[in-house]
Amino acid sequence: MTSTDTLPTTTLGASGIEVGTQGLGCMGMSEFYGPSDLTESRATLDRALELGVTLFDTADVYGSGHNEEFLSDFVGAERDRLVIATKFGIVRKADDPAYRGFDNSPAYIRAAVDGSLRRLRIDTIDLYYMHRKDPAVPIEDTVGAMAELVREGKVRALGLSEVTGAELRAAHAVHPIAAVQSEWSLFSRDVERTVVPAAAELGVTFVPYSPLGRGFLTGSFTGTADTNDFRSSMPRFTGENAARNAELLDPLRAIAEARGITLAQVALAWVHAQAGVHDLAVVPIPGTRSRTRLADNVAAATISLTADELAALEPIASRVAGTRYADMSFTSAGRE
């Protein structure tokens, strides 16, 4: 895809908000994947918009607010051309970097949205996600509080992250849900059990995060000793699991070599193909801090895999060693 090509577009559920069919995950620009390069990251944001990417994904928890603050200049300069998505619900402690708590209470949501609006320096968030479900709060109460933010003009559309099909249906009955975000890739297909069918039934757009398997599907992951890289604590990326999973990339390599494309493009083309397979809008948000990788990723949105290629890739997920997280209780799969 060249700079003159146009990324296809779709809408976020029934919200009327139009976005390119591939977004950009901005989390890694602030933390989690080793040292950041903010100059290159800003250049990547600008280049993404040039290539037709309009959905930019962040969260209040990324860099403990830093990611929203970093994006604010870009968002302010291009406000009418982009859709900004952010999230609430994961709580961190300054004195305990490993701590992750969850809060979906109405009072917390109201404080969180005001904090995000302040850091992003905008008046309205286009897409506001519940980042994780708090088991102590019924999802109907959470979405009810989120709906109030829509009525007040602080939020345009609502999203949920890592929910089950039953939870999505319960939420959608309270207020229309525009998008569901969850991990979905050749390495992670548990969402296909209940939430993908529910999203298709309700007309909710699916936004796959980590569509490149947190970099594993690109073939570039060789292990990490960097304590700032959170993959070092994830079961799929360590020890024997990592070695076994590396062997699963052979079908991607074969397709990439035959096509003259990258492994990342094969993996992303598979995700885009799921829109037709499951009859729903799919907008993956691969994260990158590199303009070169960004261009490759965007090009994958218009690569169509053949039936034979899709069949060759089909068995991969069932053979992956290790769970997505060490603790799966805060994911949709952990509650199904």
C-alpha positions in Angstrom: 0.0 0.0 0.0 1.4 3.4 -0.9 0.6 6.8 0.6 -2.0 7.3 -2.2 -3.9 4.2 -1.4 -7.0 4.4 0.9 -7.5 2.2 3.9 -11.0 0.7 3.8 -13.4 2.1 6.4 -16.1 0.8 8.6 -18.3 2.1 11.5 -18.1 1.4 15.2 -21.2 -0.6 15.8 -24.3 1.6 15.4 -22.6 4.7 16.6 -22.1 6.2 13.2 -18.4 6.8 14.0 -16.4 5.9 10.9 -12.8 4.5 11.2 -10.2 2.9 9.0 -10.4 -0.9 9.2 -7.0 -0.9 11.0 -6.3 1.2 14.0 -3.1 1.9 16.0 -2.4 0.6 19.5 -0.4 3.3 21.3 0.4 1.5 24.6 4.0 0.5 23.7 4.9 4.2 23.1 4.9 4.7 26.8 5.9 1.4 28.4 5.7 -2.4 28.5 7.9 -3.2 25.5 11.3 -1.8 26.6 12.7 1.7 26.0 10.5 4.2 24.2 11.5 6.6 21.4 9.0 9.4 21.6 10.3 11.2 18.6 9.8 8.2 16.3 6.5 7.4 18.1 5.2 10.9 17.2 6.3 10.5 13.6 4.5 7.1 13.5 1.3 8.8 14.7 1.5 11.3 11.9 2.3 8.7 9.3 -0.6 6.5 10.5 -3.0 9.3 9.8 -1.5 9.8 6.3 -2.1 6.1 5.6 -5.7 6.2 6.6 -5.5 5.0 10.1 -8.0 7.0 12.2 -8.6 5.0 15.3 -5.9 5.6 18.0 -6.1 3.4 21.1 -4.8 4.4 24.5 -5.8 3.9 28.2 -5.4 5.8 31.5 -3.3 3.0 32.8 -0.7 3.0 30.0 2.4 4.7 31.6 0.1 5.7 34.5 -1.4 8.5 32.4 1.7 9.2 30.3 0.3 7.7 27.1 -2.7 10.0 27.1 -0.5 13.0 27.9 1.9 12.0 25.1 -1.0 11.7 22.6 -2.6 15.0 23.5 -0.5 17.2 21.2 -1.2 14.9 18.2 -4.9 14.6 19.1 -5.2 18.4 19.5 -3.6 19.1 16.1 -5.7 16.5 14.2 -8.9 16.4 16.3 -11.3 16.5 13.4 -9.5 13.7 11.5 -9.1 11.0 14.1 -11.1 8.9 16.6 -9.6 8.6 20.0 -10.3 5.6 22.2 -9.3 5.3 25.8 -10.2 3.1 28.8 -10.8 3.0 32.6 -11.0 0.2 35.1 -7.4 -1.0 35.8 -5.9 0.5 39.0 -2.2 0.7 39.6 -0.2 1.7 42.7 2.8 4.0 42.5 4.6 2.1 45.2 3.9 -1.3 43.7 4.6 -1.5 39.9 3.3 -5.1 39.7 -0.1 -4.3 41.3 -3.2 -4.4 39.1 -6.6 -3.9 40.7 -10.0 -3.3 39.1 -12.6 -0.7 39.8 -15.9 -0.2 37.8 -17.8 1.7 40.4 -19.8 4.7 39.2 -17.8 7.1 41.3 -14.5 5.8 40.0 -15.7 6.0 36.4 -16.7 9.6 36.8 -13.3 10.5 38.2 -11.5 8.4 35.5 -13.2 10.0 32.6 -12.4 13.5 33.9 -8.8 12.5 34.3 -8.6 11.2 30.7 -10.3 14.3 29.3 -7.8 16.4 31.2 -4.7 14.5 30.1 -5.9 14.3 26.4 -6.9 17.9 26.5 -10.2 17.3 24.7 -13.9 17.8 25.6 -15.2 14.5 24.4 -13.8 10.9 24.2 -14.9 9.2 21.0 -14.9 5.6 22.3 -14.7 4.9 26.0 -14.0 1.3 27.1 -14.4 -0.5 30.3 -10.9 -1.9 30.3 -11.6 -4.9 32.6 -14.6 -6.1 34.4 -14.6 -5.6 38.2 -16.2 -8.8 39.6 -17.6 -6.7 42.5 -19.8 -4.6 40.2 -22.6 -5.8 38.0 -21.9 -4.9 34.4 -25.4 -3.3 34.2 -24.3 -0.8 36.8 -21.0 -0.1 35.1 -22.7 0.5 31.7 -25.4 2.6 33.3 -22.8 4.9 34.7 -21.0 5.0 31.3 -24.3 5.8 29.6 -24.6 8.9 31.8 -21.3 10.1 30.3 -22.8 9.9 26.8 -25.8 11.9 27.9 -23.5 14.5 29.4 -21.5 14.8 26.2 -18.2 13.5 27.7 -18.2 10.4 25.6 -19.6 9.6 22.1 -19.7 5.8 22.2 -19.2 2.9 24.6 -16.9 -0.1 24.4 -16.0 -3.1 26.6 -12.7 -5.0 26.8 -12.3 -8.7 27.7 -16.0 -9.6 28.2 -17.9 -12.8 27.6 -20.8 -13.1 25.2 -23.3 -13.1 28.1 -21.7 -10.0 29.6 -21.8 -8.2 26.2 -25.5 -9.0 25.8 -26.3 -7.8 29.3 -24.4 -4.5 28.7 -25.9 -3.9 25.3 -29.4 -4.2 26.8 -28.6 -1.2 29.0 -26.9 1.0 26.3 -25.7 0.2 22.8 -22.1 -1.0 22.8 -20.2 0.2 19.8 -17.1 -2.0 20.1 -15.6 -4.9 22.0 -11.8 -5.2 22.4 -10.1 -8.4 23.2 -7.0 -10.3 22.2 -7.6 -12.1 18.9 -4.9 -13.6 16.7 -3.6 -16.8 15.2 -2.2 -17.5 18.7 -5.4 -16.5 20.6 -8.8 -17.5 19.5 -10.7 -18.2 22.7 -13.0 -15.1 21.9 -14.6 -17.1 19.1 -16.4 -19.3 21.7 -19.0 -16.7 22.9 -18.1 -13.0 22.4 -17.5 -13.0 18.7 -20.9 -14.7 17.9 -22.6 -12.2 20.3 -20.9 -9.2 18.7 -21.9 -10.4 15.3 -25.5 -10.9 16.4 -25.7 -7.5 18.0 -23.8 -5.5 15.3 -20.9 -4.7 17.6 -17.5 -4.0 16.0 -14.7 -6.2 17.2 -11.3 -4.6 17.9 -8.6 -7.2 18.3 -5.7 -6.2 20.4 -2.3 -7.9 20.1 -3.3 -9.2 16.6 0.4 -10.0 16.1 0.6 -12.2 19.2 2.5 -9.4 21.1 5.2 -9.6 18.4 5.6 -13.4 18.4 3.8 -13.8 15.1 6.3 -11.5 13.4 9.1 -14.0 13.8 11.3 -11.4 15.5 10.8 -12.5 19.1 13.9 -14.3 20.3 13.3 -14.0 24.1 13.8 -11.1 26.4 15.8 -10.4 29.5 14.6 -6.9 29.7 12.6 -6.4 33.0 10.8 -3.5 31.3 9.3 -5.9 28.7 6.3 -7.5 30.4 6.4 -10.5 28.0 9.2 -11.8 30.2 6.5 -12.8 32.7 4.0 -14.2 30.2 3.7 -18.0 29.9 3.8 -18.1 26.1 7.1 -16.2 25.9 9.2 -18.1 28.3 11.2 -21.3 28.5 10.0 -24.4 26.7 6.7 -22.8 25.8 8.5 -20.1 23.7 10.6 -22.8 21.9 7.5 -24.9 21.1 5.5 -21.8 19.9 8.3 -20.7 17.6 7.9 -24.0 15.7 4.3 -23.0 14.9 5.4 -20.1 12.6 6.4 -22.4 9.8 3.0 -22.0 7.9 3.3 -18.2 8.1 6.8 -18.4 6.7 5.7 -20.5 3.8 2.9 -18.1 2.9 5.1 -15.1 3.4 7.8 -16.4 1.2 5.4 -17.5 -1.5 3.7 -14.1 -1.5 6.7 -11.9 -1.0 5.2 -10.4 2.2 6.1 -10.4 5.9 5.0 -12.8 8.6 3.3 -9.9 10.3 1.3 -9.2 7.1 0.2 -12.8 7.0 -0.9 -12.7 10.6 -2.8 -9.4 10.2 -4.4 -10.5 6.9 -5.8 -13.6 8.8 -7.3 -11.2 11.4 -8.9 -9.1 8.7 -10.3 -12.2 7.1 -12.3 -13.0 10.2 -14.7 -10.2 9.3 -16.0 -12.3 6.5 -15.7 -15.6 8.3 -17.8 -14.3 11.3 -19.9 -11.6 9.5 -18.9 -8.7 11.7 -16.8 -5.5 11.4 -13.2 -6.2 12.6 -10.7 -3.4 13.3 -7.4 -4.7 14.6 -5.1 -2.3 16.5 -1.5 -3.6 16.1 0.9 -1.5 18.1 4.1 -0.2 16.8 6.6 2.7 17.4 8.1 2.3 13.9 7.0 4.0 10.7 8.3 1.1 8.6 6.4 -1.5 10.5 3.4 0.7 10.5 3.4 0.8 6.7 3.7 -2.9 6.5 0.9 -3.4 9.0 -1.5 -1.1 7.1 -0.8 -2.8 3.8 -2.0 -6.1 5.3 -5.6 -4.7 5.5 -5.9 -5.2 1.8 -4.2 -8.6 1.5 -6.7 -11.4 0.9 -5.6 -14.9 1.9 -6.8 -17.9 -0.2 -8.9 -20.7 1.2 -5.9 -23.0 1.1 -3.8 -20.4 3.0 -6.5 -20.0 5.7 -6.7 -23.8 6.0 -2.9 -24.0 6.6 -3.1 -21.4 9.4 -6.2 -22.9 11.0 -4.5 -25.4 13.4 -2.0 -23.0 14.9 -4.0 -21.7 17.9 -4.9 -25.1 19.2 -1.2 -26.0 19.4 0.0 -22.9 21.3 1.8 -23.7 24.6 1.0 -21.5 27.6 -1.9 -19.2 28.5 -2.2 -15.6 27.4 -1.6 -14.3 30.9 -0.2 -16.0 34.0 -3.6 -15.1 35.7 -6.5 -15.5 33.3 -9.2 -14.6 35.8 -9.5 -11.1 34.5 -10.0 -12.2 30.9 -13.2 -13.2 29.1 -11.9 -16.8 28.8 -11.3 -17.0 32.5 -15.0 -16.4 33.2 -16.5 -18.6 30.5 
